[in-house]
């Protein structure tokens, strides 16, 4: 497992306490529904199936997990100039509340399943549109997850 603790960057707060966790090849499934069920069994719910937004954003009200079911993607974490990670089918990324992420290129067949710790409601914050101080207060109020997603 890889751990990345990211400082604030370019209007994105990131998480001051919790690192991004990357689990390589941890959840190899053939169907998105299988990934959703596996995540739900660990307390990660409100699942969705799609890709990853191609603009910098973060969630200030929930921790998010992404599972690459099919394809591959290059994702920038933190904000502009942040570390890039190459993700492929089977990879799982846990993004603590406040963690910036953006799809910087992916295969045409990319399919990602996302979910949120403890069934929390999530928001989409863009650095150019969101008051960072208010977002940091929301992030501080998000409880830690009870179980890791995998």
DRENDO-1510 file (C-alpha; in Angstrom, 1 decimal, always signed):
<recs>
REC; n; res; u; v; w
REC; 1; UNK; +0.0; +0.0; +0.0 .
REC; 2; UNK; +1.2; +3.5; -0.9 .
REC; 3; UNK; +0.6; +6.4; +1.4 .
REC; 4; UNK; +0.8; +10.1; +0.4 .
REC; 5; UNK; +0.2; +12.9; +2.9 .
REC; 6; UNK; -0.4; +16.0; +0.8 .
REC; 7; UNK; -0.1; +19.6; +2.0 .
REC; 8; UNK; -2.5; +22.4; +0.8 .
REC; 9; UNK; -1.9; +23.3; -2.8 .
REC; 10; UNK; -3.4; +25.8; -5.2 .
REC; 11; UNK; -6.7; +26.4; -3.4 .
REC; 12; UNK; -7.1; +22.7; -2.5 .
REC; 13; UNK; -6.9; +22.0; +1.3 .
REC; 14; UNK; -6.1; +18.3; +1.0 .
REC; 15; UNK; -6.3; +16.5; +4.4 .
REC; 16; UNK; -4.1; +17.7; +7.2 .
REC; 17; UNK; -4.2; +14.4; +9.1 .
REC; 18; UNK; -5.0; +11.5; +6.8 .
REC; 19; UNK; -2.9; +10.3; +3.8 .
REC; 20; UNK; -4.2; +9.1; +0.4 .
REC; 21; UNK; -4.0; +5.3; +0.4 .
REC; 22; UNK; -3.4; +3.5; -2.9 .
REC; 23; UNK; -4.0; -0.3; -2.9 .
REC; 24; UNK; -2.5; -1.7; -6.1 .
REC; 25; UNK; -4.4; -4.6; -7.7 .
REC; 26; UNK; -6.5; -5.0; -4.5 .
REC; 27; UNK; -9.9; -5.4; -6.0 .
REC; 28; UNK; -10.0; -7.2; -9.4 .
REC; 29; UNK; -13.6; -7.6; -10.4 .
REC; 30; UNK; -15.4; -8.1; -13.7 .
REC; 31; UNK; -18.4; -6.0; -13.1 .
REC; 32; UNK; -19.0; -2.6; -11.4 .
REC; 33; UNK; -21.8; -4.1; -9.2 .
REC; 34; UNK; -19.2; -6.5; -7.7 .
REC; 35; UNK; -17.0; -3.6; -6.7 .
REC; 36; UNK; -20.0; -1.7; -5.2 .
REC; 37; UNK; -21.0; -4.8; -3.2 .
REC; 38; UNK; -17.4; -5.3; -1.9 .
REC; 39; UNK; -17.2; -1.6; -0.9 .
REC; 40; UNK; -20.6; -1.7; +0.8 .
REC; 41; UNK; -19.6; -4.7; +2.8 .
REC; 42; UNK; -16.8; -2.5; +4.3 .
REC; 43; UNK; -19.1; +0.4; +5.0 .
REC; 44; UNK; -18.4; +2.4; +1.8 .
REC; 45; UNK; -21.8; +3.2; +0.3 .
REC; 46; UNK; -23.7; +5.6; -2.0 .
REC; 47; UNK; -21.8; +4.0; -4.9 .
REC; 48; UNK; -21.7; +5.3; -8.4 .
REC; 49; UNK; -20.2; +4.2; -11.7 .
REC; 50; UNK; -18.5; +6.5; -14.2 .
REC; 51; UNK; -15.1; +8.0; -14.7 .
REC; 52; UNK; -13.1; +10.7; -12.9 .
REC; 53; UNK; -13.7; +14.4; -13.5 .
REC; 54; UNK; -11.1; +16.1; -15.8 .
REC; 55; UNK; -10.9; +19.2; -13.5 .
REC; 56; UNK; -9.4; +19.7; -10.1 .
REC; 57; UNK; -11.9; +19.0; -7.4 .
REC; 58; UNK; -12.3; +17.6; -3.9 .
REC; 59; UNK; -15.0; +16.6; -1.5 .
REC; 60; UNK; -15.2; +18.5; +1.8 .
REC; 61; UNK; -18.0; +16.4; +3.5 .
REC; 62; UNK; -16.9; +12.8; +2.9 .
REC; 63; UNK; -14.0; +10.5; +2.4 .
REC; 64; UNK; -14.1; +8.9; -1.1 .
REC; 65; UNK; -12.9; +5.6; -2.5 .
REC; 66; UNK; -12.3; +5.0; -6.2 .
REC; 67; UNK; -12.0; +1.5; -7.7 .
REC; 68; UNK; -10.8; +1.1; -11.3 .
REC; 69; UNK; -12.9; -1.7; -12.7 .
REC; 70; UNK; -11.7; -1.4; -16.3 .
REC; 71; UNK; -9.1; +0.6; -18.2 .
REC; 72; UNK; -6.5; +2.9; -16.9 .
REC; 73; UNK; -6.1; +6.6; -15.9 .
REC; 74; UNK; -3.4; +9.1; -15.0 .
REC; 75; UNK; -4.7; +11.1; -12.0 .
REC; 76; UNK; -3.1; +14.2; -10.5 .
REC; 77; UNK; -3.5; +14.4; -6.7 .
REC; 78; UNK; -3.4; +17.5; -4.5 .
REC; 79; UNK; -3.8; +20.2; -7.1 .
REC; 80; UNK; -1.9; +21.8; -10.0 .
REC; 81; UNK; +1.6; +20.4; -10.0 .
REC; 82; UNK; +0.8; +17.7; -7.5 .
REC; 83; UNK; +1.9; +14.1; -7.8 .
REC; 84; UNK; +0.5; +12.0; -10.7 .
REC; 85; UNK; -0.4; +8.4; -10.2 .
REC; 86; UNK; -1.1; +5.9; -12.9 .
REC; 87; UNK; -4.1; +3.7; -12.0 .
REC; 88; UNK; -5.2; +0.5; -13.7 .
REC; 89; UNK; -7.9; -2.1; -13.3 .
REC; 90; UNK; -7.9; -3.5; -9.8 .
REC; 91; UNK; -6.4; -0.5; -8.2 .
REC; 92; UNK; -8.2; +1.2; -5.2 .
REC; 93; UNK; -7.6; +4.7; -4.1 .
REC; 94; UNK; -8.8; +6.1; -0.8 .
REC; 95; UNK; -9.1; +9.9; -0.9 .
REC; 96; UNK; -9.6; +11.5; +2.5 .
REC; 97; UNK; -12.0; +14.5; +2.6 .
REC; 98; UNK; -10.3; +17.5; +1.1 .
REC; 99; UNK; -8.0; +15.6; -1.3 .
REC; 100; UNK; -7.7; +17.2; -4.7 .
REC; 101; UNK; -7.9; +14.9; -7.7 .
REC; 102; UNK; -8.2; +15.2; -11.5 .
REC; 103; UNK; -8.2; +12.8; -14.5 .
REC; 104; UNK; -5.3; +13.9; -16.7 .
REC; 105; UNK; -5.9; +11.2; -19.3 .
REC; 106; UNK; -7.5; +7.8; -19.5 .
REC; 107; UNK; -8.3; +4.9; -21.8 .
REC; 108; UNK; -11.6; +5.0; -23.6 .
REC; 109; UNK; -12.8; +2.0; -21.6 .
REC; 110; UNK; -12.2; +3.5; -18.2 .
REC; 111; UNK; -14.8; +2.5; -15.7 .
REC; 112; UNK; -14.5; +3.6; -12.0 .
REC; 113; UNK; -16.7; +2.8; -9.1 .
REC; 114; UNK; -16.8; +5.4; -6.3 .
REC; 115; UNK; -18.3; +5.3; -2.8 .
REC; 116; UNK; -18.2; +7.2; +0.5 .
REC; 117; UNK; -17.3; +6.2; +4.1 .
REC; 118; UNK; -20.2; +5.6; +6.3 .
REC; 119; UNK; -22.7; +6.6; +3.6 .
REC; 120; UNK; -22.0; +10.3; +4.0 .
REC; 121; UNK; -23.4; +12.8; +1.6 .
REC; 122; UNK; -20.7; +14.3; -0.6 .
REC; 123; UNK; -20.2; +17.6; -2.4 .
REC; 124; UNK; -18.0; +18.7; -5.3 .
REC; 125; UNK; -15.6; +21.6; -4.5 .
REC; 126; UNK; -13.6; +23.4; -7.2 .
REC; 127; UNK; -10.7; +25.5; -5.9 .
REC; 128; UNK; -11.7; +28.5; -8.0 .
REC; 129; UNK; -15.3; +28.4; -6.6 .
REC; 130; UNK; -15.0; +27.2; -3.0 .
REC; 131; UNK; -14.1; +29.2; +0.1 .
REC; 132; UNK; -11.1; +27.2; +1.4 .
REC; 133; UNK; -11.5; +28.2; +5.1 .
REC; 134; UNK; -15.1; +27.0; +5.1 .
REC; 135; UNK; -14.1; +23.8; +3.3 .
REC; 136; UNK; -11.4; +23.2; +5.9 .
REC; 137; UNK; -14.0; +23.5; +8.7 .
REC; 138; UNK; -16.2; +20.9; +7.0 .
REC; 139; UNK; -13.2; +18.6; +6.4 .
REC; 140; UNK; -12.3; +18.8; +10.1 .
REC; 141; UNK; -15.8; +17.7; +11.0 .
REC; 142; UNK; -15.8; +14.5; +8.8 .
REC; 143; UNK; -15.4; +11.4; +11.1 .
REC; 144; UNK; -12.6; +8.9; +10.2 .
REC; 145; UNK; -13.7; +5.8; +8.3 .
REC; 146; UNK; -14.5; +2.8; +10.4 .
REC; 147; UNK; -12.9; +0.3; +8.0 .
REC; 148; UNK; -10.6; +0.6; +5.1 .
REC; 149; UNK; -12.3; -0.2; +1.8 .
REC; 150; UNK; -10.4; -3.3; +1.0 .
</recs>
